[in-house]
Amino acid sequence: MEYAQEYIDLFEKNRELLEKPCASLLNAERAKAFLKFKNNGFPGIKEENWLHTNVSKRFAADYGMNLGRITANIDLQDTFTCDVPNLKTYRAYIVNDSFVQDEKNEKPLPNGVIIGSLNNIATNTPTLLEPYYNRLAERGDSTVQFNTAFVQEGIVIYIPRNCEIEETIQIVALLHSNVEMLNNRRLLIIMEENSKASILLCDHSASKLQTLSTAVTEIFMARGASLDLYELEETSAQNTRLGNLYVHQDGDSRFNHSNITLTNGFTRNYIEVELEGKGAETNINGLAIGDKQQHIDNRTLVDHKVPHCTSNELYKYILDEESTGVFAGKMLIRTDAQQTVSQQTNRNLCLTTCAHMYAQPQLEIYADDVKCSHGSTVGQLDENALFYMQQRGIPADEARHLLMYAFAGEVIENIKIDTLRDRLHLLVEKRFRGELNHCKGCSLCK
């Protein structure tokens, strides 16, 4: 229970302040989650899933929390711009833990599509959210219960039946504070039958002080729905990010996810996908680039519950200096999940002897008619390739950059949005060369 008791006391002392501005749906789930957190506290490093990631001590700082819902005095257009050239988007912001609508969005949303405040929608149309909010996340660990207990705001994205959104939905999450802050936010995505969308979620920091953010995302995909979700973290060395993503897929749905950590401090991402309808397909890709003393932990669970589903997973790490990477991916093939096709690949580069990589690929199979494979490698840059390139006049540093860039390219090529893919190729190259300059928390506009 180390460090947990002060948050338990904070909750009990300020419960009325927490609940007053929030919808009854949020408060009902809040009460249940708090009891779980009160009993369990933060996870410890003796737990297998947290063996290499000491999250409890990340809560030790004397963070401020915006329980009174004070509106941030910030001009988004002046302070923060996050544009991918030639990429047209519908845009909304989460500033710290408050939803902010982009007032300069001139394009109306397609008929029936909703992008709005979680708390407002839960207050005004609770029947829309009651079947979904916290239904997947309620089984999460105590960091998820902490989020549910303290969260007051988030974003809802609702795509109605047979609706295909051509332009990308962009959610910009910005940490901006002159004090050390702890923020909790939610994202709820509901996709009805045969709907289609792409979503870009950008995590940025404009604060030079310590910050901690917990982010919980729940995605419900009905039959035939298709979603491309891209997550980009470009924060600071002072930031701790704890992200949890839960996905429910019905029959013939398609979920493509790319998670790229360009710059960070301490990151823990957990992804859980349940395939509950025949013909469902999920593709999960991740790229993590670390140096200095950065810590990046990615854990995944793909749960095949029914026959004739497909999953593919590719995660790559490039670790320099004293950075640490953790990957644990599990493919669970249940007894009824015959004719499953599943592949998991994890490849890692450690550029120094001080960089550490902990890899744990897992296959748990209870069906006998499946095609499944998994594998993991940890190594260094190919010395023969470096020598070959230098023999042909390429300087040693340039040769290293080219090999690293080629190694990362396999993940970036899975991004379907051409303009975003091209921009990320450029950003990754700049990252390797130490040229990734932040414009108040973002480099996408450089």
HUKA-V145286 format. One record per backbone hydrogen bond with DSSP energy under -1.0 kcal/mol. NH is the residue of the N-H (numbers start at 0). CO is the residue of the C=O. E is the energy in kcal/mol with one decimal. If there is no record, write none. Layout:
NH;CO;E
NH;CO;E
This chain:
3;0;-1.1
4;0;-1.1
7;3;-2.1
8;4;-2.7
9;5;-1.8
10;6;-2.3
11;7;-2.3
12;8;-2.3
13;9;-1.8
17;13;-2.3
18;14;-2.4
19;15;-2.3
21;18;-1.6
26;22;-2.0
27;23;-2.5
28;24;-1.8
29;25;-1.9
30;26;-2.1
31;27;-1.3
32;28;-2.3
33;29;-2.5
34;30;-1.5
35;31;-1.4
36;32;-2.5
37;33;-3.0
38;34;-1.6
39;35;-1.9
40;36;-3.2
46;43;-1.8
49;46;-1.8
50;47;-1.3
54;52;-1.5
57;54;-1.1
58;55;-1.6
59;56;-1.5
62;60;-1.8
63;179;-3.1
66;64;-1.9
68;65;-1.3
73;71;-1.4
78;74;-3.0
79;75;-2.8
86;83;-2.4
89;167;-2.3
91;169;-2.1
92;99;-2.9
93;171;-2.7
94;97;-2.4
95;173;-3.5
96;94;-1.1
97;94;-2.0
99;92;-3.1
104;101;-1.7
112;109;-2.1
113;157;-2.1
115;155;-2.1
117;153;-2.2
120;116;-2.4
121;117;-2.4
122;118;-1.5
123;119;-2.7
124;120;-2.7
127;124;-1.5
129;125;-2.4
131;128;-2.2
132;128;-2.8
134;131;-2.4
137;133;-1.2
138;135;-1.1
139;136;-2.4
144;140;-1.8
145;141;-2.2
146;142;-1.7
147;143;-2.5
148;144;-2.2
149;145;-1.8
150;146;-2.6
154;185;-2.1
155;115;-2.7
156;187;-2.8
157;113;-2.7
158;189;-2.8
161;192;-2.8
162;159;-1.5
164;195;-2.6
167;87;-1.4
168;197;-2.6
169;89;-3.4
170;199;-2.9
171;91;-2.5
172;201;-3.4
173;93;-2.8
174;203;-1.9
180;209;-1.0
181;63;-2.6
182;211;-2.9
184;213;-2.3
186;215;-2.1
187;154;-2.6
188;217;-2.9
189;156;-2.9
190;219;-2.9
191;158;-2.6
193;222;-1.9
194;191;-1.7
195;162;-2.4
196;225;-1.9
198;227;-2.9
199;168;-3.1
200;229;-3.5
201;170;-2.7
202;231;-3.2
203;172;-3.0
205;174;-3.6
210;237;-1.8
211;180;-2.1
212;239;-2.6
213;182;-2.5
214;241;-2.7
215;184;-1.8
216;243;-3.0
217;186;-2.5
218;245;-2.5
219;188;-2.5
220;247;-2.6
221;190;-2.6
223;250;-2.0
224;221;-2.1
225;194;-2.2
226;253;-2.7
227;196;-1.9
228;255;-3.2
229;198;-2.9
230;257;-3.1
231;200;-2.7
232;259;-2.7
233;202;-3.0
234;262;-2.1
238;235;-1.6
239;210;-2.1
240;265;-2.8
241;212;-2.7
242;267;-2.8
243;214;-2.7
244;269;-3.0
245;216;-2.6
246;271;-2.7
247;218;-2.6
248;273;-2.4
249;220;-2.1
251;277;-1.2
252;249;-1.4
253;224;-2.5
254;280;-2.3
255;226;-2.7
256;282;-3.1
257;228;-2.3
258;284;-2.4
259;230;-3.1
260;286;-2.8
261;232;-2.3
262;232;-1.2
265;238;-2.1
266;294;-2.7
267;240;-2.5
268;296;-3.2
269;242;-2.2
270;298;-2.5
271;244;-2.6
272;300;-2.9
273;246;-2.6
274;302;-2.7
275;248;-2.6
278;307;-1.5
279;276;-1.6
280;252;-2.4
281;309;-2.1
282;254;-2.7
283;311;-2.9
284;256;-2.7
285;313;-2.4
286;258;-2.3
287;315;-2.3
288;260;-2.1
289;317;-2.6
293;290;-2.5
294;264;-2.0
295;323;-2.4
296;266;-2.3
297;325;-2.8
298;268;-2.6
299;327;-2.4
300;270;-2.2
301;329;-2.5
302;272;-3.4
303;331;-3.1
304;274;-1.8
307;337;-1.9
309;279;-2.2
310;340;-2.2
311;281;-2.0
312;342;-2.1
313;283;-2.5
314;344;-2.3
315;285;-2.3
316;346;-1.6
317;287;-2.4
318;348;-2.8
319;289;-2.5
321;291;-1.4
322;319;-2.0
323;293;-2.7
324;355;-2.7
325;295;-2.5
326;357;-2.8
327;297;-1.9
329;299;-2.0
330;361;-2.0
331;301;-2.7
332;363;-3.2
333;303;-2.3
336;333;-1.7
337;335;-1.6
338;368;-3.3
340;308;-2.2
341;370;-2.7
342;310;-2.0
343;372;-1.9
344;312;-2.5
345;374;-2.0
346;314;-2.2
347;376;-1.5
348;316;-2.5
349;378;-2.8
350;318;-3.3
355;322;-2.1
357;324;-2.5
359;326;-2.4
361;328;-2.7
363;330;-3.0
365;332;-2.5
370;339;-2.8
372;341;-1.6
374;343;-1.2
376;345;-1.9
378;347;-2.1
385;381;-2.2
386;382;-2.6
387;383;-2.6
388;384;-2.3
389;385;-2.2
390;386;-2.2
392;389;-1.8
393;388;-2.0
398;394;-2.6
399;395;-2.3
400;396;-2.3
401;397;-2.3
402;398;-2.1
403;399;-2.4
404;400;-2.7
405;401;-2.3
406;402;-2.1
407;403;-2.2
408;404;-1.6
410;407;-1.2
411;407;-1.5
412;408;-2.4
413;410;-1.5
414;411;-2.0
420;416;-2.8
421;417;-2.5
422;418;-2.0
423;419;-2.5
424;420;-2.1
425;421;-1.8
426;422;-2.5
427;423;-2.7
428;424;-1.9
429;425;-2.4
430;426;-2.5
431;427;-2.1
432;428;-1.5
434;429;-2.9
436;434;-1.6
438;441;-2.6
445;442;-1.8
